[in-house]
Amino acid sequence: MSDLERLLDLQANDTAADQLRHRRKVLPERETLVELDRKESALRAEVAEPQAERDGLARDQKRLEDEIATVEGKAAHVEKLLYDGSMTSPKEAQGLQADLESLKRRQSTLEDEVIELMERIEPLDGQLAASVVALGAIDAEREQVKASLASSENVVDSELAETLAARQALVDAVPATLITEYERIRGGEGGIGVARLQGATCMGCHISLAAAEVDVMKRMPAGELAYCPDCGRLLVR
């Protein structure tokens, strides 16, 4: 077997390794993860407005509840003054009674407003709770896909390790100068540095050479390197 024939074996090995690297890069789980991220982003954007509305309503509810607590405290103080026996002036008692009634009316109004807010919050809570469930489902699916991706990567990595382990023996069987030339061409020609000349066709670029060019190559000494005039790859003739 000639050095160029051995170089074809190395090319086959390198092509297999490149294919494995590409396969690892485009494993379907990767696109699934991207799609899950898109779904999560869309869902979070969808609930951003109702969440903001719900937060605003909750702040209003808290403010009203704080005011109710203040009103209740004042009413309790007025009631104490009215009924603890310390009040002796009918006029002052009448004024306190009016204050108490006013406080009770204010409390009732505030409580009605709280109920109205709670009624507005309830459907928002249902919508947000559903989104939490949906986000949880996305997270669970993501973890499953990640586990599947890791398993698929391990399979490819194992095959790639075997391929790369076999490469050194192929490199050792070819002169270093030829390896250097092969690597130079391979780096600029899509990973293909050497190809067979099949008939008049370069199997690297699949372009047919002129008959005169093929004739010149076939007359070259066995050790002389031939290059495809179209793609520049080494040719095994």
Secondary structure as UniProt FT lines:
FT   HELIX           3..25
FT   HELIX           28..83
FT   HELIX           90..172
FT   HELIX           176..188
FT   TURN            189..191
FT   STRAND          194..198
FT   TURN            199..200
FT   STRAND          201..202
FT   TURN            203..206
FT   STRAND          207..208
FT   HELIX           211..218
FT   TURN            222..223
FT   STRAND          226..227
FT   TURN            229..231
FT   STRAND          234..236
//
